Amino acid sequence: MTPSPPRPRSTSPPPTTTPPVRPSTPPCPPSWAAPPSPPGTYDSAAGTFGITGELTLDGQGDPNAVFIFKTASTLTTASASTVNLINGAQACNVFWQVGSSATLGTGSSFAGNILALTSITTTIDVTVDGRLLARNGAVTLDTDIVARSLCAADPPRSTGVTLSAACSPGPGGRLLATATVTSAGPTAPTGPVEFFSDGVSVGAALLDAGGQATLTVTGLPPGIRSLVATFPGTALLDPGASVPLDLVVGPDGLCASAASARSTGGSERSSIKNRQRDGSVITLRDRGRNRRHRG
C-alpha cells in the first residue's frame, strides 16, 4: 500500500478582525446637519469636517457637559449654518481640534473654541460664541463678531430638609413622618428620602411633585425615639438631613405624641401635630425640656 503524500501547508494569511468602534468616540460624517448630539468626543471619519445646516449640541441638563470634535484636516461651515446649544450646553465646553485650517462661511453662527494647527478664516457676518486660536498661521476676520464665552456659574446645590410627624387618624395611631426637601436653586429635588430612628433605617419614601415624602413608621419600641430624615442628593443637588425630631412612642409602637422641627438651624420651635382622641394630656419634648399641653 502506497502512503499518501503529505498535504501542503496553507500559505494564506490568518483571518483578521476589524477592531470595534468605541461608542465614546462616534465618527462624524464629512458634512453634518444632524439630530441633537450628546456630550462626548467625535472623530471625523473622512479626515475633514463640514457643517452644512444646523448642528445641535445637547447638554442633557449638565452645565459641565464637554463636546470635543477632532478632524485630521479641515473644518468648514456653510453659509448661514448654525451650531445651537440646548439643555445646559455651554460654548466654553465645546472644542474643535483641527489638523490644518478652518473656514467659517458667510452669515454662519458658530459656537465653541477652534484650535487649528495652521490658520482660521471667517468670511463676512460670522458670529462666533467662543475663541479662534491658530498655532502656525493667521486668524483672518471680515466684519465678524467674536465673543469669548465664559462658563456660567453652577446653580446653587444646597438643600434643606424639614421633618414633621403626626398620628394617623382612626384606630391604631400609626406614626406618619413627612420630610420636605427644598433647594436653594432652580433644580427641584427628586428621588427617595430615608428615615432613621436612633441611627437605624426605618424605611424610605419617594418625593412627590411638591418636594414631600411621607412614610408610615411602624415597629418602634416604646420610649423616646429620635427621628431623622436624610436626602441622598442628586447629580445637581447636595445631600441634606433634618435635625433630630424627638418622639414619645407608646405601647405597641403607636405614637403618643409628635412634634415638628426644621433643619435650617434658625428655628427649632416644635408644634403639636396631633391630640389624643379623648382629650388627655400629650407629652412633648422640645430641645431637652418637657412641656405638658392639655386638650
N, C-alpha and C positions, 0 to 999 in steps of 0.2 A: 504494500500500500504506500503510495507516494504522498509524503506530507504536503500540506497546503503551504504555499509561500506566505511569508509574514505580510500582514496588512500594512500599507504605507501610513505613516503618521500624518495627521492633518496639519497643513501649513496655514490654515485660515486663522485670522486673529481671534482672540476670545471675544465673546459678546460684550458690548459696552452698555452702560446705563446712563440715562440722562439725569443729572442731579436735579432734585426738586427745586422749584422756585420758592424762596422764602416768602411766606404770606406777609411778613412785616415790611417787605420791600417790593410792592407790586410794580410791574413795568408800566411806563407811560407810553401811550401812542405818540407818533410824531406830531400829530395835531390833536388838540384836546378841547372839546366842549362837552363836558360830561356831567352826570348827576353829582350831587354833593359828595365830596371826598372826605373821609375821616382823617384824624391825625395819623402821622406815620412818615416813613421815608419812601420816596418814589424815585425809581431809576428809569431813565429813558431807554426804551427797547431799541431804538434806532440810532442812538447817539446824538440826536437833535431833538429839540422840543419846541412846539408851537402852540399858541392859544388862538383859536380861530373864532371863538364866540364868547361864551360865559363860563368861567370856571368858578365853582362854589366850594369853599373850604368850610367844613362843618366842625366846630369845636366841641360839639356834643356836651355842652354845658360846662366845659372845663376851660377857664380863662388861661390856664397854663399849657394848653394843648400845643404841640410843636409839629410843624409841617416842614419837611426837607425834600427839595426837588433837585435831583442830580442829573446832569447831562454832560456827556463827554465832549460835545462840540458846541452847538449854538442854541440860543434861546431867542425865539421870535414871536411877537404878538401881532395879530392882525389889526387893521384899523377898526376902531370902535369896540374892540374886545374888552372884556372886564374880568377882574378877579374879585369875587364877592366873599365876604366873611360873615358867617352866621353862627348863632348859638355859642357865643363867647369867644370865638376865634379872634386872635389879635395879630395885626400885621407885624408887630415886633417879634413874634414867634414863628414867622414864615421865612424860610431861607431858600434861595435859588443858587445852587452851585453850578457855574457854567464853565466848561472846559476851554472855551475860546471867547466868543463875543456874544453880546446880547443886543437886540434891536427891538424897540417898542414902537408899535405902529401909531399912525395919526389918530388923535382923539381917543386913544385907549386909556383905560383906567386900570392901574396895576397896584398890587399890594404885596409887600414883603421886601426882603433885603437881597439884592443881587450881588453875588460875589463872583465876578468874571475874571478869568485869567488874563484876557487880552484887553478888550475895550467894551464900552457900553454907549449906544447911540439912541437917543429919544427924538422922535420926529415932532411935528407941530401938535400943540394942545394935548400933551400927555400929562396925566395926573398920576403921581406915584405916592402911595402911603407907605413909606419905608426909606431905604437907603440904596444908593447906587455906588458900588465900590469896584474899581478896576485895578488889577495889580500891575500889569505891564504897559497898558495903553491909556487912552484918554476917555473921559466921560463927556460926551457931547450933548448939549441941550439946545432946544429950539422952541422958545416961547412955551415952556412947560412949568408945571408946579410939582415940586418935590418937597414933601413934608416928612421929617423924621418922626417915625411913630414910636411913642413911649408906651410901655405896657401900663395898663390901668392897674391901680392898686387892687389887691384882692379884697372882695367884700368881707365885712366882719364875720367871724366864725364862731364867736362866743354864744353860748346858750344858757338859759336859766330853767330850772326845774322847780315847780311848786307842787307840793304834796298835800292832799287833804283826805279825810276819811269820814265815813258815815256808816250808820247801821242801816241795813236794808229794812224796808217796811214789812210788816206781817210776821208770822211766827218764824222763829229761827234766829233773827237778829244777826244775819251774816255781816261781816265787815267788808265794806266796799272802799277800796283805796283808789283814788283818782290822781294821776300825775298830769300836770300841764307843762308842756315844753315850749319855750319861746326862743327865738333867735334875734340877735342884735342887727342882722342884715336882712336882705330881701329873700333869702332862701328859707323855705318852710321846712321845719323838722318833719322827718318821716321815719318809719321803722318801729322797732319794738322799744318798750320801756320795761326794765326788770325791777322787781320789788324784792327787798330784803328785810327780814326780821332778825334783829340781833346778829347780822352778818351772814345769815343763811337765806338763800333764794327761796321765795315762796311762790314764784310764778312770774310770767311776763304777759304783756298785752300790747297790741299794736296801736299806734297813734292814729286818730281819726283826722278828718279834714280840718277840724278846729284845733288840732295840736293836743288832744287829750287822750289818755289811755286809762281805762278803768279795769280793775281786777277784783274779783271776789276772793278774799283771803280766807282760807279755812285751815283748820288743824293747828292753830296757835295754842300753846299751853297757857293756862291761866296765869295772870300776873301782869306786871308792867312790861310791855314789849316796845322796842324801838324800831320803827319802820322807816325805810329809806327807799326812794325811787331813783334809779340811775338810767341815764340816756347814753347809749354807747357811741353816739356821734355818727356822722356820715363822711363821705369824701369831701364835702364842703362845709361841714359843721363840726365843732369840737364836742367832745362828750361833756356831760354835766350830771350833777347829782343834787338831790334835795337835802336840806338839813334834816336831821333825825326828828321823827314825829313820835312822841311817847303815847302809847295806847294802853288803857286798862282793859285787859281781856278777862272776860268772865268764864264761868264753868263751860265745859264742852267746846271751848274755842269761840264762843259767842262774844260779841263786843259789849263791854259795859259802858264805854264812853269813847269819844273820838274828838280830835282837835285838828285844826288846820295850821300849817306853818308855811313859811316862804323860804326859798333857797337864796334869796338875794343878800341876806345878812343885814339888810337895813331895817327890816321889821320882822319881829318874831312873835307878834301877838297871836294868841290862839283863840279860836271861837268855837263854841259848841255847835256841832253839826247834827246832833240827834238828842232826843229826850226819851226817857223811859216812857213806855205807853201808859203806865199807871201814875205818872207824875212824881215818881220817887226821886231821891237825890242822885245826881250824877257826879261822879268824882272826875276831876280834870287836872292833869299835870301840866304845868306851864313853866318852863325854864327852871325846873327843880322845886317849884313851890306847889303845894296842894291848895286848891280852892274848891269851895262847895257852892253849888247852884241848886236852888230849889225850884221845881216846876210849878 
